[in-house]
Amino acid sequence: AMRGAIRESELALQLMNEALARVFFTPEDLPAWTVDSLQDAWIVTAQAETTEALEAGECSLPGVNGNIRFQMFTRCHMFLQRVLYLAITSNAFYPDALRLVRARLLAAPLFLENWLLLTLVLCQPSLGKQAAAKAALAQAVAMNRTHRVVRNFAAL
């Protein structure tokens, strides 16, 4: 899996350099992009877009009104994945991830994945909510104690 990710990064870097070569006419004017600078540029852009979407109330509970549709659920799931990725890479956005997971859980409380996501976010030391994480995990265990992820979480 790691080789595939490296290959994709190298391909993205090659495509970026080819696109820049079409814009700049001389090699001296061409900026030097590396895999790290490309990833840093993406993270900064993703942080700005995510901050703007969070300030606009993207996937927050008032917009859901307790009756969430499949399209909204899917869009919010993808948005939550982005927020969690940014939280992990920049050690920020954890309070926002907690708010999004809470809204998702209230919209679909019988969905095991929501309880597991809540447990995952609450385990983050920066939030200081390890007791709440244990309670969320207890609920997940009560829902399905034979699920592999639930058993692995419980073993921690």
Secondary structure by P-SEA (a helix, b strand, c coil): caaaaaaaaaaaaaaaaaaaaaacccccccccccaaaaaaaaaaaaaaaaaaaaaacccccccccccccaaaaaaaaaaaaaaaaaaaacccaaaaaaaaaaaaaaaccccaaaaaaaaaaaaccccccaaaaaaaaaaaaaaccccaaaaaaaac
